[in-house]
Amino acid sequence: MKRFNALTASVLALAVATPSLAADPQLIVFDWAGFEDENLIQAYAEKHGQAPTYALYGDDDEAFQKVASGFKADVAHPCSQMVSKYRDAGLIEPWDVSRIPEFANIEARFLESPIFKDDAGVWYIPTDYAYTAIAWNTEQVPEADVASLQVFLDPKYAGRISLPDNTDDIWSLALLATGVSDWSNLTEEQFTAAADWLRKAHPQVRAYWSDPSEAAQLMATGEVLLAWAWNDVVAVTRQENLPIAFQRQAQEGAATWFCGYVNFKDAPGSEDKAYDFMNAWIDPSSAKALLEGFNYASTNAAGIETLTEEELVAADVNPVETTLLTQTPIPHAMRDRMLAEFEKIKAGF
């Protein structure tokens, strides 16, 4: 994200639940650092004369733990795989989509899970999506090398790669690299194969990045030639005219993720303003701000229609013709196991 270009990992760590913009006290938005961008919610700012109050975080798991521990906000912006945790903890309530006209234009594929939409209502409003794939230095890495995810195991790049310090993204890589594109019901053999692959990759890693600005900086300095990264990383480095490209067509595939908003129970602020915020966010006019500011795509099909094919290609959010692992919700026990196993791998076990 452009906003991430000015942030550091230490700032993000301190930002969890720290208000960054003291604005409208009647709406507290708990959001990813960088999303306090007024261009995304122009209709809200115009109607109320100010932006909401934002509290920022840098990691989905940290955000959930903060809310589960009693932090109060009106809405939050988790990615899809976290929604079941909020539901199961009894922290959220359904949205009244009759108050969100553009909900009808959200692409159906983002709402297929009963965790998002069931007989009790709509629990999640998907808003933005993009990809996790190989960011690579085109001057020092031949294109043929990034045709496969096994490039992360290639000894000639030892100490020159960066992988995400993020449960969902790291396991999407390991599973794809070992032939799995659907993580909804993993077998013991699939889990073990992916964990073994991560153990082989671990000695190759120069650094595990915790936010896109960190990954972009590692690539900008030349310390890292290859990263498993989000669109933001490539966007930031391209702004600096660096020779970084995004390989979303590796033979084993790429990952795609999406994020959106949940509506908290017993929220401290104005429910009406929460709906004004949501309507502003998914208005078709916000799609361009999302693309230009973050290199992400809107889940609103009407918003995508306001953009040209050239704009989508330039941001690497045009459709890809490859295997995709979609980061949809997985059983809590498996995700917790992934988290614990990754911590062991990073510690050298």
C-alpha positions, 0 to 999 in steps of 0.5 A: 500500500502507498500508506505502508511506504511510510510505516515500519514494523515497529510503528505497526506493533505500537499501533494496535488499538491506538487511535491514529486519527481522533475524528468522529467519536461516534464511530470507532473503526478498528482497521489495518494500518494504512486504511485510514484513507479518507479517499475510501469513504468520501461519501461518509466524510462529506456527510459528516464533515469528518472521518471516523475515529480509527484504531489501527492494527498490523495483524489479524490474530493480534486484532482478534485477541485485542477485541476478545480481551475487551477492546470496544469498536463499532466495526472491524476489517478482518480478512475472511479466514478470521470471521468464524473466530469473531462469530464463535466468540459472540463478538459480532452481529449480522448486518442489515443488508437492506440498509446497504444498497450496493451489497447486491453488487458484491460478487457472489463468490465472496459470500459462498461460505455459510460463515459469511451468510446463513439463515441468521443473516449476513455476518460479513461484508467483503470489500477488497481482495488481491493476491499473494504470489512471488515478487522478484527482482527481474535484474538478478533472477531469471524469469525461468526460475520463478516459474515454480514455487520451488525457487524458494528452496533453490540453494543459489538464493539462500539468504536472499528470500523473504517470507511472510510472518503470517500464518495464512500466507505462509501456509498458503505457500507451503500447501501450494508448493506441495500440491494442495489448493484447497485447505478446507479439509487438510489430511495429516499427510498434507499438513506434514508435507507442507510443514516439511517444506517450510522446514526446508525453506526456513534456512533460506530465509533472510527475514520474515516480513511482518508488513508490506513496507518491510518486505518492500524495503528488503527488496529495495536494498537488494538484500532480498531478491525473492519474496512471497508477497502481497500486491502492495509490495510490488506497488511500493517498489514500482513507485521507486522505479525498482525492477520488481515484478509479480509472478502470479502464474507459477506452475503450482499456483498463487493464493488469493485473499479477501477482507471485509467488515464485521459489525460488533455487538454492543458497539459504543458508537452510532449504528447509523454511522456504521451503515454510512461508513459501510455504504461509503466503502463499497460505493462504486466510486471507491473502487478507484481509490482502493486500486490507486491507493492500495493496488487492491480490487473491490468486491463490488462488480459495479465498482470494477466496471468503473476501471479499465482493463489496463488499470487492473493489469497495471495493479496485478489484480486482473484475473489469473489463469492458474491454480488459486488457493483461496484463503477462506475460513478453516477449522479453528483447531487446524489454524491454531495448529498451523500457528503453533507449527510455524512458530516451532519452524521459525525457532529452528525445530 
